[in-house]
Amino acid sequence: MLPIRFVARPSDLPEGAPALTLDGAFPSPPTGAGLHLAHWPGNHTPTALRRDLSTEIVFAFLDLPAEERTRLLNGSEFIALNHYDTDGICALFALTRQEEAQRYRNLLVDVAASGDFHAVRSDHALCIDAALRNLEGEDKLALTHEALDVLGELLADPKAAAERASADLAAYAAGRAALEDALFDDLIYMDMGVWTAPLRAAGAPLFDPGRHAFFADARADRALLLGRTAGGTTARFVLGTYSFFDVVSRRPSPRPDLAALCKELNEAEGCSTDGTLCWRHQDQRGASPELWFGTDGLPLYAEHAAEHLGESQLSPEQVKAMCIDAVRATWPLPDDDDEAGDDEDIFAV
């Protein structure tokens, strides 16, 4: 089995040493050297192996005859990762513990989907993903090996997974319950879901279901969460990862311009971006950026946002309309061929 290396940056790859680069974004390998198996933008995965998740790509690679796998490896001398996440660990597990991985193939894919798409296909998969996300360590290679061992243990033991991630599972259930109580607009044609919660009583927690709660069924790639309090509106507009990763099962929706939307909301709010509370957004180029009203410092890919949410003086209806307009502005419009030609009788049937 090839040794595993963790590289902080793609440029840290040893020059002249072919590698099987796994998950993540890596530069194109020299012709005839190495292999890239990933669903990240700009990947160099062989076309026939492309799938939605890097874990699925690895399984597709392992399904090939041994001779074909050897050819595609192009002399790879080690396996390289450049970041730690659930899909990468599941893909690495499939590569390095092949017999065990094949027994849990479907579950591994579900765990990876929970990690990269926030999709919840089973409580067991959600708990394993949470357990992997909750691991910490400065030494990323040591963390990777620990994660492989934890993954192997939890795949075979749903009870242990649930116990290890009990807080995450409870938060997920609470988030789903909060969504059930909210008014839901299923804007399928806009690849968007909008939840507007009932007025919160004084002192009640803010409306803040987690990402796994509102992206659970992978129905929409955009989620707008609107809460109402006596002091105003809480809002969180999240773009999912289906519009970031190189997926093959669905056409990615173009992303609305978060910077422009943020500017419009602040103008409507009449607040300064130098203030403690204002509309803010994350980098549009990220895997799952978001826009919110509140304080600075919301971490990337945060499951919950309550501690950074403030109360906007815009109504939920105003925020919803402006977000929908921003999404509508991205719609790809086909060529207009509905006009009749000079010699065409539009009533002829």
Beta strands, then each sheet from edge to edge (+ up, - down):
strand 1: 4-6
strand 2: 19-22
strand 3: 35-37
strand 4: 78-81
strand 5: 183-187
strand 6: 192-199
strand 7: 222-229
strand 8: 232-239
strand 9: 278-281
strand 10: 290-294
sheet 1: 1+ 4+ 2+ 3+
sheet 2: 5+ 6- 7- 8+ 10- 9+
end
